[in-house]
């Protein structure tokens, strides 16, 4: 197997792996079947599936944090309150169907 690159705007971008035979060790996605070009699934940057839906709740999360935060607080306390807000949100019966 050999990595395949494309020159684009003054730099090389990796396209995938040229292969023959049978790929192993992981989940692979066919990038270009005509060129026998595969990309290992772990190498594809993917957005977590519910990230856009969770980001829609940023204002509500901020309000929750402000309402539950004392005057002297640490960044850890802010992070814990955010985690608490989102953990409650994702355990509700309506989530994630509400966002689909």
Secondary structure as the mmCIF struct_conf table of DSSP 4:
data_model
#
loop_
_struct_conf.conf_type_id
_struct_conf.id
_struct_conf.beg_label_comp_id
_struct_conf.beg_label_asym_id
_struct_conf.beg_label_seq_id
_struct_conf.end_label_comp_id
_struct_conf.end_label_asym_id
_struct_conf.end_label_seq_id
STRN STRN1 UNK A 2 UNK A 8
TURN_TY1_P TURN_TY1_P1 UNK A 9 UNK A 10
STRN STRN2 UNK A 11 UNK A 18
BEND BEND1 UNK A 21 UNK A 21
BEND BEND2 UNK A 25 UNK A 26
STRN STRN3 UNK A 28 UNK A 32
HELX_RH_3T_P HELX_RH_3T_P1 UNK A 33 UNK A 35
TURN_TY1_P TURN_TY1_P2 UNK A 36 UNK A 36
STRN STRN4 UNK A 37 UNK A 40
HELX_RH_3T_P HELX_RH_3T_P2 UNK A 41 UNK A 43
BEND BEND3 UNK A 44 UNK A 44
TURN_TY1_P TURN_TY1_P3 UNK A 49 UNK A 50
HELX_RH_AL_P HELX_RH_AL_P1 UNK A 51 UNK A 55
TURN_TY1_P TURN_TY1_P4 UNK A 56 UNK A 57
HELX_RH_AL_P HELX_RH_AL_P2 UNK A 58 UNK A 68
BEND BEND4 UNK A 71 UNK A 72
HELX_RH_AL_P HELX_RH_AL_P3 UNK A 75 UNK A 90
TURN_TY1_P TURN_TY1_P5 UNK A 91 UNK A 91
BEND BEND5 UNK A 92 UNK A 92
TURN_TY1_P TURN_TY1_P6 UNK A 93 UNK A 96
HELX_RH_3T_P HELX_RH_3T_P3 UNK A 97 UNK A 99
#
